């Protein structure tokens, strides 16, 4: 079984070039948290600590179905 690694499959999404460019992607699904304020604060830490167990539960369910993937790195806006 081959493991899907989005950072390798979609290199142009994860690696920026020195010159801005428009890049198009297929539709994707994300797990996300929302909020405003200090990312080093307690509220943010609580949200992040809830996000990873969900991500890894989905990963292991998919792996059991033969569709394994690498959980991508945390991203922020």
mmJSON file of the N, C-alpha and C atoms, coordinates in Angstrom:
{"data_MODEL":{"atom_site":{
"group_PDB":["ATOM","ATOM","ATOM","ATOM","ATOM","ATOM","ATOM","ATOM","ATOM","ATOM","ATOM","ATOM","ATOM","ATOM","ATOM","ATOM","ATOM","ATOM","ATOM","ATOM","ATOM","ATOM","ATOM","ATOM","ATOM","ATOM","ATOM","ATOM","ATOM","ATOM","ATOM","ATOM","ATOM","ATOM","ATOM","ATOM","ATOM","ATOM","ATOM","ATOM","ATOM","ATOM","ATOM","ATOM","ATOM","ATOM","ATOM","ATOM","ATOM","ATOM","ATOM","ATOM","ATOM","ATOM","ATOM","ATOM","ATOM","ATOM","ATOM","ATOM","ATOM","ATOM","ATOM","ATOM","ATOM","ATOM","ATOM","ATOM","ATOM","ATOM","ATOM","ATOM","ATOM","ATOM","ATOM","ATOM","ATOM","ATOM","ATOM","ATOM","ATOM","ATOM","ATOM","ATOM","ATOM","ATOM","ATOM","ATOM","ATOM","ATOM","ATOM","ATOM","ATOM","ATOM","ATOM","ATOM","ATOM","ATOM","ATOM","ATOM","ATOM","ATOM","ATOM","ATOM","ATOM","ATOM","ATOM","ATOM","ATOM","ATOM","ATOM","ATOM","ATOM","ATOM","ATOM","ATOM","ATOM","ATOM","ATOM","ATOM","ATOM","ATOM","ATOM","ATOM","ATOM","ATOM","ATOM","ATOM","ATOM","ATOM","ATOM","ATOM","ATOM","ATOM","ATOM","ATOM","ATOM","ATOM","ATOM","ATOM","ATOM","ATOM","ATOM","ATOM","ATOM","ATOM","ATOM","ATOM","ATOM","ATOM","ATOM","ATOM","ATOM","ATOM","ATOM","ATOM","ATOM","ATOM","ATOM","ATOM","ATOM","ATOM","ATOM","ATOM","ATOM","ATOM","ATOM","ATOM","ATOM","ATOM","ATOM","ATOM","ATOM","ATOM","ATOM","ATOM","ATOM","ATOM","ATOM","ATOM","ATOM","ATOM","ATOM","ATOM","ATOM","ATOM","ATOM","ATOM","ATOM","ATOM","ATOM","ATOM","ATOM","ATOM","ATOM","ATOM","ATOM","ATOM","ATOM","ATOM","ATOM","ATOM","ATOM","ATOM","ATOM","ATOM","ATOM","ATOM","ATOM","ATOM","ATOM","ATOM","ATOM","ATOM","ATOM","ATOM","ATOM","ATOM","ATOM","ATOM","ATOM","ATOM","ATOM","ATOM","ATOM","ATOM","ATOM","ATOM","ATOM","ATOM","ATOM"],
"id":[1,2,3,4,5,6,7,8,9,10,11,12,13,14,15,16,17,18,19,20,21,22,23,24,25,26,27,28,29,30,31,32,33,34,35,36,37,38,39,40,41,42,43,44,45,46,47,48,49,50,51,52,53,54,55,56,57,58,59,60,61,62,63,64,65,66,67,68,69,70,71,72,73,74,75,76,77,78,79,80,81,82,83,84,85,86,87,88,89,90,91,92,93,94,95,96,97,98,99,100,101,102,103,104,105,106,107,108,109,110,111,112,113,114,115,116,117,118,119,120,121,122,123,124,125,126,127,128,129,130,131,132,133,134,135,136,137,138,139,140,141,142,143,144,145,146,147,148,149,150,151,152,153,154,155,156,157,158,159,160,161,162,163,164,165,166,167,168,169,170,171,172,173,174,175,176,177,178,179,180,181,182,183,184,185,186,187,188,189,190,191,192,193,194,195,196,197,198,199,200,201,202,203,204,205,206,207,208,209,210,211,212,213,214,215,216,217,218,219,220,221,222,223,224,225,226,227,228,229,230,231],
"type_symbol":["N","C","C","N","C","C","N","C","C","N","C","C","N","C","C","N","C","C","N","C","C","N","C","C","N","C","C","N","C","C","N","C","C","N","C","C","N","C","C","N","C","C","N","C","C","N","C","C","N","C","C","N","C","C","N","C","C","N","C","C","N","C","C","N","C","C","N","C","C","N","C","C","N","C","C","N","C","C","N","C","C","N","C","C","N","C","C","N","C","C","N","C","C","N","C","C","N","C","C","N","C","C","N","C","C","N","C","C","N","C","C","N","C","C","N","C","C","N","C","C","N","C","C","N","C","C","N","C","C","N","C","C","N","C","C","N","C","C","N","C","C","N","C","C","N","C","C","N","C","C","N","C","C","N","C","C","N","C","C","N","C","C","N","C","C","N","C","C","N","C","C","N","C","C","N","C","C","N","C","C","N","C","C","N","C","C","N","C","C","N","C","C","N","C","C","N","C","C","N","C","C","N","C","C","N","C","C","N","C","C","N","C","C","N","C","C","N","C","C","N","C","C","N","C","C","N","C","C","N","C","C"],
"label_atom_id":["N","CA","C","N","CA","C","N","CA","C","N","CA","C","N","CA","C","N","CA","C","N","CA","C","N","CA","C","N","CA","C","N","CA","C","N","CA","C","N","CA","C","N","CA","C","N","CA","C","N","CA","C","N","CA","C","N","CA","C","N","CA","C","N","CA","C","N","CA","C","N","CA","C","N","CA","C","N","CA","C","N","CA","C","N","CA","C","N","CA","C","N","CA","C","N","CA","C","N","CA","C","N","CA","C","N","CA","C","N","CA","C","N","CA","C","N","CA","C","N","CA","C","N","CA","C","N","CA","C","N","CA","C","N","CA","C","N","CA","C","N","CA","C","N","CA","C","N","CA","C","N","CA","C","N","CA","C","N","CA","C","N","CA","C","N","CA","C","N","CA","C","N","CA","C","N","CA","C","N","CA","C","N","CA","C","N","CA","C","N","CA","C","N","CA","C","N","CA","C","N","CA","C","N","CA","C","N","CA","C","N","CA","C","N","CA","C","N","CA","C","N","CA","C","N","CA","C","N","CA","C","N","CA","C","N","CA","C","N","CA","C","N","CA","C","N","CA","C","N","CA","C","N","CA","C","N","CA","C","N","CA","C","N","CA","C","N","CA","C"],
"label_alt_id":[null,null,null,null,null,null,null,null,null,null,null,null,null,null,null,null,null,null,null,null,null,null,null,null,null,null,null,null,null,null,null,null,null,null,null,null,null,null,null,null,null,null,null,null,null,null,null,null,null,null,null,null,null,null,null,null,null,null,null,null,null,null,null,null,null,null,null,null,null,null,null,null,null,null,null,null,null,null,null,null,null,null,null,null,null,null,null,null,null,null,null,null,null,null,null,null,null,null,null,null,null,null,null,null,null,null,null,null,null,null,null,null,null,null,null,null,null,null,null,null,null,null,null,null,null,null,null,null,null,null,null,null,null,null,null,null,null,null,null,null,null,null,null,null,null,null,null,null,null,null,null,null,null,null,null,null,null,null,null,null,null,null,null,null,null,null,null,null,null,null,null,null,null,null,null,null,null,null,null,null,null,null,null,null,null,null,null,null,null,null,null,null,null,null,null,null,null,null,null,null,null,null,null,null,null,null,null,null,null,null,null,null,null,null,null,null,null,null,null,null,null,null,null,null,null,null,null,null,null,null,null],
"label_comp_id":["UNK","UNK","UNK","UNK","UNK","UNK","UNK","UNK","UNK","UNK","UNK","UNK","UNK","UNK","UNK","UNK","UNK","UNK","UNK","UNK","UNK","UNK","UNK","UNK","UNK","UNK","UNK","UNK","UNK","UNK","UNK","UNK","UNK","UNK","UNK","UNK","UNK","UNK","UNK","UNK","UNK","UNK","UNK","UNK","UNK","UNK","UNK","UNK","UNK","UNK","UNK","UNK","UNK","UNK","UNK","UNK","UNK","UNK","UNK","UNK","UNK","UNK","UNK","UNK","UNK","UNK","UNK","UNK","UNK","UNK","UNK","UNK","UNK","UNK","UNK","UNK","UNK","UNK","UNK","UNK","UNK","UNK","UNK","UNK","UNK","UNK","UNK","UNK","UNK","UNK","UNK","UNK","UNK","UNK","UNK","UNK","UNK","UNK","UNK","UNK","UNK","UNK","UNK","UNK","UNK","UNK","UNK","UNK","UNK","UNK","UNK","UNK","UNK","UNK","UNK","UNK","UNK","UNK","UNK","UNK","UNK","UNK","UNK","UNK","UNK","UNK","UNK","UNK","UNK","UNK","UNK","UNK","UNK","UNK","UNK","UNK","UNK","UNK","UNK","UNK","UNK","UNK","UNK","UNK","UNK","UNK","UNK","UNK","UNK","UNK","UNK","UNK","UNK","UNK","UNK","UNK","UNK","UNK","UNK","UNK","UNK","UNK","UNK","UNK","UNK","UNK","UNK","UNK","UNK","UNK","UNK","UNK","UNK","UNK","UNK","UNK","UNK","UNK","UNK","UNK","UNK","UNK","UNK","UNK","UNK","UNK","UNK","UNK","UNK","UNK","UNK","UNK","UNK","UNK","UNK","UNK","UNK","UNK","UNK","UNK","UNK","UNK","UNK","UNK","UNK","UNK","UNK","UNK","UNK","UNK","UNK","UNK","UNK","UNK","UNK","UNK","UNK","UNK","UNK","UNK","UNK","UNK","UNK","UNK","UNK","UNK","UNK","UNK","UNK","UNK","UNK"],
"label_asym_id":["A","A","A","A","A","A","A","A","A","A","A","A","A","A","A","A","A","A","A","A","A","A","A","A","A","A","A","A","A","A","A","A","A","A","A","A","A","A","A","A","A","A","A","A","A","A","A","A","A","A","A","A","A","A","A","A","A","A","A","A","A","A","A","A","A","A","A","A","A","A","A","A","A","A","A","A","A","A","A","A","A","A","A","A","A","A","A","A","A","A","A","A","A","A","A","A","A","A","A","A","A","A","A","A","A","A","A","A","A","A","A","A","A","A","A","A","A","A","A","A","A","A","A","A","A","A","A","A","A","A","A","A","A","A","A","A","A","A","A","A","A","A","A","A","A","A","A","A","A","A","A","A","A","A","A","A","A","A","A","A","A","A","A","A","A","A","A","A","A","A","A","A","A","A","A","A","A","A","A","A","A","A","A","A","A","A","A","A","A","A","A","A","A","A","A","A","A","A","A","A","A","A","A","A","A","A","A","A","A","A","A","A","A","A","A","A","A","A","A","A","A","A","A","A","A","A","A","A","A","A","A"],
"label_entity_id":["1","1","1","1","1","1","1","1","1","1","1","1","1","1","1","1","1","1","1","1","1","1","1","1","1","1","1","1","1","1","1","1","1","1","1","1","1","1","1","1","1","1","1","1","1","1","1","1","1","1","1","1","1","1","1","1","1","1","1","1","1","1","1","1","1","1","1","1","1","1","1","1","1","1","1","1","1","1","1","1","1","1","1","1","1","1","1","1","1","1","1","1","1","1","1","1","1","1","1","1","1","1","1","1","1","1","1","1","1","1","1","1","1","1","1","1","1","1","1","1","1","1","1","1","1","1","1","1","1","1","1","1","1","1","1","1","1","1","1","1","1","1","1","1","1","1","1","1","1","1","1","1","1","1","1","1","1","1","1","1","1","1","1","1","1","1","1","1","1","1","1","1","1","1","1","1","1","1","1","1","1","1","1","1","1","1","1","1","1","1","1","1","1","1","1","1","1","1","1","1","1","1","1","1","1","1","1","1","1","1","1","1","1","1","1","1","1","1","1","1","1","1","1","1","1","1","1","1","1","1","1"],
"label_seq_id":[1,1,1,2,2,2,3,3,3,4,4,4,5,5,5,6,6,6,7,7,7,8,8,8,9,9,9,10,10,10,11,11,11,12,12,12,13,13,13,14,14,14,15,15,15,16,16,16,17,17,17,18,18,18,19,19,19,20,20,20,21,21,21,22,22,22,23,23,23,24,24,24,25,25,25,26,26,26,27,27,27,28,28,28,29,29,29,30,30,30,31,31,31,32,32,32,33,33,33,34,34,34,35,35,35,36,36,36,37,37,37,38,38,38,39,39,39,40,40,40,41,41,41,42,42,42,43,43,43,44,44,44,45,45,45,46,46,46,47,47,47,48,48,48,49,49,49,50,50,50,51,51,51,52,52,52,53,53,53,54,54,54,55,55,55,56,56,56,57,57,57,58,58,58,59,59,59,60,60,60,61,61,61,62,62,62,63,63,63,64,64,64,65,65,65,66,66,66,67,67,67,68,68,68,69,69,69,70,70,70,71,71,71,72,72,72,73,73,73,74,74,74,75,75,75,76,76,76,77,77,77],
"pdbx_PDB_ins_code":[null,null,null,null,null,null,null,null,null,null,null,null,null,null,null,null,null,null,null,null,null,null,null,null,null,null,null,null,null,null,null,null,null,null,null,null,null,null,null,null,null,null,null,null,null,null,null,null,null,null,null,null,null,null,null,null,null,null,null,null,null,null,null,null,null,null,null,null,null,null,null,null,null,null,null,null,null,null,null,null,null,null,null,null,null,null,null,null,null,null,null,null,null,null,null,null,null,null,null,null,null,null,null,null,null,null,null,null,null,null,null,null,null,null,null,null,null,null,null,null,null,null,null,null,null,null,null,null,null,null,null,null,null,null,null,null,null,null,null,null,null,null,null,null,null,null,null,null,null,null,null,null,null,null,null,null,null,null,null,null,null,null,null,null,null,null,null,null,null,null,null,null,null,null,null,null,null,null,null,null,null,null,null,null,null,null,null,null,null,null,null,null,null,null,null,null,null,null,null,null,null,null,null,null,null,null,null,null,null,null,null,null,null,null,null,null,null,null,null,null,null,null,null,null,null,null,null,null,null,null,null],
"Cartn_x":[0.84,0.0,0.892,0.635,1.413,0.759,1.569,1.077,1.055,-0.098,-0.232,0.438,1.336,2.01,1.713,0.818,0.386,1.525,2.503,3.615,4.474,4.427,5.152,4.262,2.979,2.04,1.764,1.624,1.317,2.449,3.603,4.788,4.578,3.837,3.648,2.793,2.03,1.243,2.117,3.046,3.857,5.193,5.63,6.908,6.65,6.932,6.712,7.94,7.673,8.755,9.072,10.143,10.535,9.624,8.976,8.072,6.636,5.704,4.309,3.699,2.85,2.157,0.807,-0.118,-1.418,-1.312,-1.758,-1.693,-3.103,-3.536,-4.864,-4.769,-5.744,-5.776,-7.165,-7.232,-8.521,-9.178,-10.466,-11.173,-10.558,-10.417,-9.83,-10.647,-10.498,-11.129,-10.051,-10.349,-9.406,-10.066,-9.275,-9.678,-9.165,-9.981,-9.502,-10.078,-9.419,-9.912,-9.949,-10.818,-10.898,-10.717,-10.361,-10.207,-9.341,-9.264,-8.406,-7.629,-6.53,-5.755,-4.383,-3.789,-2.417,-2.296,-1.547,-1.399,-0.565,0.07,0.801,-0.053,-1.311,-2.204,-2.79,-3.41,-3.982,-5.139,-5.979,-7.132,-6.682,-5.678,-5.14,-4.555,-3.81,-3.202,-4.265,-5.373,-6.462,-7.072,-7.253,-7.829,-6.89,-5.609,-4.64,-4.576,-4.622,-4.543,-5.777,-6.874,-8.068,-8.001,-7.264,-7.205,-6.438,-5.301,-4.463,-5.092,-5.761,-6.405,-7.45,-8.158,-9.139,-8.427,-7.356,-6.604,-6.054,-5.504,-4.922,-5.978,-7.144,-8.242,-8.681,-8.812,-9.172,-8.089,-6.83,-5.712,-5.761,-5.95,-5.926,-7.167,-8.294,-9.485,-9.24,-8.648,-8.332,-7.282,-6.296,-5.248,-5.856,-6.826,-7.489,-8.254,-8.649,-9.357,-8.395,-7.086,-6.086,-5.783,-6.103,-5.866,-5.071,-3.843,-3.007,-2.483,-2.232,-1.673,-0.847,-0.016,0.789,-0.049,-0.177,-0.872,0.018,-0.504,0.319,0.702,1.703,2.135,1.049,1.06,0.123,0.354,-0.73,-0.639,-1.438,-1.1,-1.834,-1.99,-3.02,-3.26,-3.133],
"Cartn_y":[-1.168,0.0,1.24,2.14,3.376,4.455,5.178,6.227,7.556,8.242,9.54,10.609,11.354,12.464,13.719,14.554,15.734,16.693,16.781,17.7,17.244,15.977,15.472,15.471,15.187,15.146,16.547,17.52,18.9,19.827,19.627,20.401,21.902,22.318,23.75,24.391,23.61,24.127,24.323,23.445,23.464,24.184,24.422,25.105,26.358,27.504,28.743,29.094,29.788,30.271,31.704,32.236,33.608,34.632,34.25,35.147,34.654,35.54,35.108,34.528,33.548,32.942,32.405,32.253,31.669,30.169,29.399,27.946,27.403,26.449,25.862,24.449,24.077,22.766,22.178,20.872,20.197,20.548,20.27,20.501,19.619,20.167,19.427,19.665,18.776,18.907,19.142,19.975,20.298,20.14,19.86,20.035,21.408,22.182,23.518,23.983,24.966,25.681,27.154,27.902,29.328,30.091,31.34,32.178,33.377,34.242,35.419,35.546,36.23,36.454,35.831,35.743,35.285,33.777,33.347,31.909,31.192,31.939,31.281,31.225,31.619,31.629,30.259,30.163,28.903,28.411,29.327,28.936,28.266,28.847,28.265,26.885,26.759,25.471,24.403,24.768,23.812,23.348,24.295,23.946,23.035,23.352,22.524,21.126,21.051,19.737,18.894,19.511,18.764,18.368,19.129,18.9,17.627,17.412,16.272,14.903,14.691,13.384,13.084,14.111,13.922,13.55,14.265,13.996,12.57,12.128,10.789,9.694,9.977,9.008,8.794,9.881,9.775,9.029,9.355,8.692,7.179,6.725,5.286,4.584,5.277,4.698,4.511,5.513,5.42,4.339,4.25,3.233,1.837,1.624,0.323,-0.01,1.022,0.82,0.755,0.787,0.703,2.03,3.139,4.474,5.317,4.917,5.591,6.919,7.857,9.147,9.707,10.676,11.384,12.562,12.715,13.885,15.095,16.06,17.22,18.076,18.898,19.826,20.845,21.394,22.438,23.668,24.264,25.492,26.582,27.803,28.91,30.059,30.84,32.051,33.26],
"Cartn_z":[0.0,0.0,0.0,-0.942,-1.027,-0.174,0.575,1.469,0.725,0.73,0.089,0.946,0.349,1.022,0.213,0.714,-0.03,-0.334,0.544,0.298,-0.88,-1.203,-2.379,-3.614,-3.438,-4.561,-5.094,-4.193,-4.575,-4.153,-4.753,-4.376,-4.528,-5.562,-5.787,-4.689,-3.953,-2.833,-1.598,-1.394,-0.177,-0.332,-1.547,-1.778,-2.6,-2.031,-2.768,-3.607,-4.689,-5.539,-5.146,-5.676,-5.339,-6.006,-7.108,-7.821,-7.621,-7.222,-7.022,-8.298,-8.117,-9.251,-8.786,-9.716,-9.409,-9.64,-8.645,-8.719,-8.471,-9.275,-9.143,-8.59,-7.734,-7.11,-7.222,-7.139,-7.062,-5.73,-5.62,-4.349,-3.267,-2.076,-0.953,0.315,1.269,2.574,3.62,4.601,5.663,7.023,8.012,9.403,9.782,10.464,10.813,12.135,12.678,13.851,13.473,14.114,13.838,15.138,14.993,16.165,15.859,16.806,16.699,17.999,17.911,19.126,19.072,20.219,20.381,20.145,19.121,18.879,19.942,20.827,21.908,23.185,23.07,24.224,24.535,25.694,26.184,25.32,24.851,24.043,22.737,22.097,20.867,21.148,22.211,22.573,22.797,23.42,23.641,22.321,21.41,20.104,19.315,19.321,18.602,19.208,20.521,21.161,20.859,20.47,20.054,18.582,17.787,16.338,15.975,16.597,16.219,16.502,17.621,17.804,16.726,16.28,15.205,13.912,13.593,12.368,12.347,13.46,13.5,13.563,14.118,14.076,12.631,11.888,10.465,9.706,9.977,9.297,9.5,10.745,11.015,10.472,10.417,9.784,8.288,7.65,6.218,5.966,6.828,6.679,6.733,7.623,7.732,6.449,5.702,4.426,3.239,3.521,2.453,1.788,2.445,1.873,2.859,3.122,4.108,3.565,4.461,4.086,5.236,4.901,5.887,6.387,7.7,8.238,7.961,7.19,6.843,8.046,7.849,8.897,9.159,10.342,10.729,9.868,9.37,8.576,9.266,9.006,9.598,8.618,8.856,8.053,8.948],
"occupancy":[1.0,1.0,1.0,1.0,1.0,1.0,1.0,1.0,1.0,1.0,1.0,1.0,1.0,1.0,1.0,1.0,1.0,1.0,1.0,1.0,1.0,1.0,1.0,1.0,1.0,1.0,1.0,1.0,1.0,1.0,1.0,1.0,1.0,1.0,1.0,1.0,1.0,1.0,1.0,1.0,1.0,1.0,1.0,1.0,1.0,1.0,1.0,1.0,1.0,1.0,1.0,1.0,1.0,1.0,1.0,1.0,1.0,1.0,1.0,1.0,1.0,1.0,1.0,1.0,1.0,1.0,1.0,1.0,1.0,1.0,1.0,1.0,1.0,1.0,1.0,1.0,1.0,1.0,1.0,1.0,1.0,1.0,1.0,1.0,1.0,1.0,1.0,1.0,1.0,1.0,1.0,1.0,1.0,1.0,1.0,1.0,1.0,1.0,1.0,1.0,1.0,1.0,1.0,1.0,1.0,1.0,1.0,1.0,1.0,1.0,1.0,1.0,1.0,1.0,1.0,1.0,1.0,1.0,1.0,1.0,1.0,1.0,1.0,1.0,1.0,1.0,1.0,1.0,1.0,1.0,1.0,1.0,1.0,1.0,1.0,1.0,1.0,1.0,1.0,1.0,1.0,1.0,1.0,1.0,1.0,1.0,1.0,1.0,1.0,1.0,1.0,1.0,1.0,1.0,1.0,1.0,1.0,1.0,1.0,1.0,1.0,1.0,1.0,1.0,1.0,1.0,1.0,1.0,1.0,1.0,1.0,1.0,1.0,1.0,1.0,1.0,1.0,1.0,1.0,1.0,1.0,1.0,1.0,1.0,1.0,1.0,1.0,1.0,1.0,1.0,1.0,1.0,1.0,1.0,1.0,1.0,1.0,1.0,1.0,1.0,1.0,1.0,1.0,1.0,1.0,1.0,1.0,1.0,1.0,1.0,1.0,1.0,1.0,1.0,1.0,1.0,1.0,1.0,1.0,1.0,1.0,1.0,1.0,1.0,1.0,1.0,1.0,1.0,1.0,1.0,1.0],
"B_iso_or_equiv":[0.0,0.0,0.0,0.0,0.0,0.0,0.0,0.0,0.0,0.0,0.0,0.0,0.0,0.0,0.0,0.0,0.0,0.0,0.0,0.0,0.0,0.0,0.0,0.0,0.0,0.0,0.0,0.0,0.0,0.0,0.0,0.0,0.0,0.0,0.0,0.0,0.0,0.0,0.0,0.0,0.0,0.0,0.0,0.0,0.0,0.0,0.0,0.0,0.0,0.0,0.0,0.0,0.0,0.0,0.0,0.0,0.0,0.0,0.0,0.0,0.0,0.0,0.0,0.0,0.0,0.0,0.0,0.0,0.0,0.0,0.0,0.0,0.0,0.0,0.0,0.0,0.0,0.0,0.0,0.0,0.0,0.0,0.0,0.0,0.0,0.0,0.0,0.0,0.0,0.0,0.0,0.0,0.0,0.0,0.0,0.0,0.0,0.0,0.0,0.0,0.0,0.0,0.0,0.0,0.0,0.0,0.0,0.0,0.0,0.0,0.0,0.0,0.0,0.0,0.0,0.0,0.0,0.0,0.0,0.0,0.0,0.0,0.0,0.0,0.0,0.0,0.0,0.0,0.0,0.0,0.0,0.0,0.0,0.0,0.0,0.0,0.0,0.0,0.0,0.0,0.0,0.0,0.0,0.0,0.0,0.0,0.0,0.0,0.0,0.0,0.0,0.0,0.0,0.0,0.0,0.0,0.0,0.0,0.0,0.0,0.0,0.0,0.0,0.0,0.0,0.0,0.0,0.0,0.0,0.0,0.0,0.0,0.0,0.0,0.0,0.0,0.0,0.0,0.0,0.0,0.0,0.0,0.0,0.0,0.0,0.0,0.0,0.0,0.0,0.0,0.0,0.0,0.0,0.0,0.0,0.0,0.0,0.0,0.0,0.0,0.0,0.0,0.0,0.0,0.0,0.0,0.0,0.0,0.0,0.0,0.0,0.0,0.0,0.0,0.0,0.0,0.0,0.0,0.0,0.0,0.0,0.0,0.0,0.0,0.0,0.0,0.0,0.0,0.0,0.0,0.0],
"pdbx_formal_charge":[null,null,null,null,null,null,null,null,null,null,null,null,null,null,null,null,null,null,null,null,null,null,null,null,null,null,null,null,null,null,null,null,null,null,null,null,null,null,null,null,null,null,null,null,null,null,null,null,null,null,null,null,null,null,null,null,null,null,null,null,null,null,null,null,null,null,null,null,null,null,null,null,null,null,null,null,null,null,null,null,null,null,null,null,null,null,null,null,null,null,null,null,null,null,null,null,null,null,null,null,null,null,null,null,null,null,null,null,null,null,null,null,null,null,null,null,null,null,null,null,null,null,null,null,null,null,null,null,null,null,null,null,null,null,null,null,null,null,null,null,null,null,null,null,null,null,null,null,null,null,null,null,null,null,null,null,null,null,null,null,null,null,null,null,null,null,null,null,null,null,null,null,null,null,null,null,null,null,null,null,null,null,null,null,null,null,null,null,null,null,null,null,null,null,null,null,null,null,null,null,null,null,null,null,null,null,null,null,null,null,null,null,null,null,null,null,null,null,null,null,null,null,null,null,null,null,null,null,null,null,null],
"auth_seq_id":[1,1,1,2,2,2,3,3,3,4,4,4,5,5,5,6,6,6,7,7,7,8,8,8,9,9,9,10,10,10,11,11,11,12,12,12,13,13,13,14,14,14,15,15,15,16,16,16,17,17,17,18,18,18,19,19,19,20,20,20,21,21,21,22,22,22,23,23,23,24,24,24,25,25,25,26,26,26,27,27,27,28,28,28,29,29,29,30,30,30,31,31,31,32,32,32,33,33,33,34,34,34,35,35,35,36,36,36,37,37,37,38,38,38,39,39,39,40,40,40,41,41,41,42,42,42,43,43,43,44,44,44,45,45,45,46,46,46,47,47,47,48,48,48,49,49,49,50,50,50,51,51,51,52,52,52,53,53,53,54,54,54,55,55,55,56,56,56,57,57,57,58,58,58,59,59,59,60,60,60,61,61,61,62,62,62,63,63,63,64,64,64,65,65,65,66,66,66,67,67,67,68,68,68,69,69,69,70,70,70,71,71,71,72,72,72,73,73,73,74,74,74,75,75,75,76,76,76,77,77,77],
"auth_comp_id":["UNK","UNK","UNK","UNK","UNK","UNK","UNK","UNK","UNK","UNK","UNK","UNK","UNK","UNK","UNK","UNK","UNK","UNK","UNK","UNK","UNK","UNK","UNK","UNK","UNK","UNK","UNK","UNK","UNK","UNK","UNK","UNK","UNK","UNK","UNK","UNK","UNK","UNK","UNK","UNK","UNK","UNK","UNK","UNK","UNK","UNK","UNK","UNK","UNK","UNK","UNK","UNK","UNK","UNK","UNK","UNK","UNK","UNK","UNK","UNK","UNK","UNK","UNK","UNK","UNK","UNK","UNK","UNK","UNK","UNK","UNK","UNK","UNK","UNK","UNK","UNK","UNK","UNK","UNK","UNK","UNK","UNK","UNK","UNK","UNK","UNK","UNK","UNK","UNK","UNK","UNK","UNK","UNK","UNK","UNK","UNK","UNK","UNK","UNK","UNK","UNK","UNK","UNK","UNK","UNK","UNK","UNK","UNK","UNK","UNK","UNK","UNK","UNK","UNK","UNK","UNK","UNK","UNK","UNK","UNK","UNK","UNK","UNK","UNK","UNK","UNK","UNK","UNK","UNK","UNK","UNK","UNK","UNK","UNK","UNK","UNK","UNK","UNK","UNK","UNK","UNK","UNK","UNK","UNK","UNK","UNK","UNK","UNK","UNK","UNK","UNK","UNK","UNK","UNK","UNK","UNK","UNK","UNK","UNK","UNK","UNK","UNK","UNK","UNK","UNK","UNK","UNK","UNK","UNK","UNK","UNK","UNK","UNK","UNK","UNK","UNK","UNK","UNK","UNK","UNK","UNK","UNK","UNK","UNK","UNK","UNK","UNK","UNK","UNK","UNK","UNK","UNK","UNK","UNK","UNK","UNK","UNK","UNK","UNK","UNK","UNK","UNK","UNK","UNK","UNK","UNK","UNK","UNK","UNK","UNK","UNK","UNK","UNK","UNK","UNK","UNK","UNK","UNK","UNK","UNK","UNK","UNK","UNK","UNK","UNK","UNK","UNK","UNK","UNK","UNK","UNK"],
"auth_asym_id":["A","A","A","A","A","A","A","A","A","A","A","A","A","A","A","A","A","A","A","A","A","A","A","A","A","A","A","A","A","A","A","A","A","A","A","A","A","A","A","A","A","A","A","A","A","A","A","A","A","A","A","A","A","A","A","A","A","A","A","A","A","A","A","A","A","A","A","A","A","A","A","A","A","A","A","A","A","A","A","A","A","A","A","A","A","A","A","A","A","A","A","A","A","A","A","A","A","A","A","A","A","A","A","A","A","A","A","A","A","A","A","A","A","A","A","A","A","A","A","A","A","A","A","A","A","A","A","A","A","A","A","A","A","A","A","A","A","A","A","A","A","A","A","A","A","A","A","A","A","A","A","A","A","A","A","A","A","A","A","A","A","A","A","A","A","A","A","A","A","A","A","A","A","A","A","A","A","A","A","A","A","A","A","A","A","A","A","A","A","A","A","A","A","A","A","A","A","A","A","A","A","A","A","A","A","A","A","A","A","A","A","A","A","A","A","A","A","A","A","A","A","A","A","A","A","A","A","A","A","A","A"],
"auth_atom_id":["N","CA","C","N","CA","C","N","CA","C","N","CA","C","N","CA","C","N","CA","C","N","CA","C","N","CA","C","N","CA","C","N","CA","C","N","CA","C","N","CA","C","N","CA","C","N","CA","C","N","CA","C","N","CA","C","N","CA","C","N","CA","C","N","CA","C","N","CA","C","N","CA","C","N","CA","C","N","CA","C","N","CA","C","N","CA","C","N","CA","C","N","CA","C","N","CA","C","N","CA","C","N","CA","C","N","CA","C","N","CA","C","N","CA","C","N","CA","C","N","CA","C","N","CA","C","N","CA","C","N","CA","C","N","CA","C","N","CA","C","N","CA","C","N","CA","C","N","CA","C","N","CA","C","N","CA","C","N","CA","C","N","CA","C","N","CA","C","N","CA","C","N","CA","C","N","CA","C","N","CA","C","N","CA","C","N","CA","C","N","CA","C","N","CA","C","N","CA","C","N","CA","C","N","CA","C","N","CA","C","N","CA","C","N","CA","C","N","CA","C","N","CA","C","N","CA","C","N","CA","C","N","CA","C","N","CA","C","N","CA","C","N","CA","C","N","CA","C","N","CA","C","N","CA","C","N","CA","C","N","CA","C","N","CA","C","N","CA","C"],
"pdbx_PDB_model_num":[1,1,1,1,1,1,1,1,1,1,1,1,1,1,1,1,1,1,1,1,1,1,1,1,1,1,1,1,1,1,1,1,1,1,1,1,1,1,1,1,1,1,1,1,1,1,1,1,1,1,1,1,1,1,1,1,1,1,1,1,1,1,1,1,1,1,1,1,1,1,1,1,1,1,1,1,1,1,1,1,1,1,1,1,1,1,1,1,1,1,1,1,1,1,1,1,1,1,1,1,1,1,1,1,1,1,1,1,1,1,1,1,1,1,1,1,1,1,1,1,1,1,1,1,1,1,1,1,1,1,1,1,1,1,1,1,1,1,1,1,1,1,1,1,1,1,1,1,1,1,1,1,1,1,1,1,1,1,1,1,1,1,1,1,1,1,1,1,1,1,1,1,1,1,1,1,1,1,1,1,1,1,1,1,1,1,1,1,1,1,1,1,1,1,1,1,1,1,1,1,1,1,1,1,1,1,1,1,1,1,1,1,1,1,1,1,1,1,1,1,1,1,1,1,1,1,1,1,1,1,1]
}}}
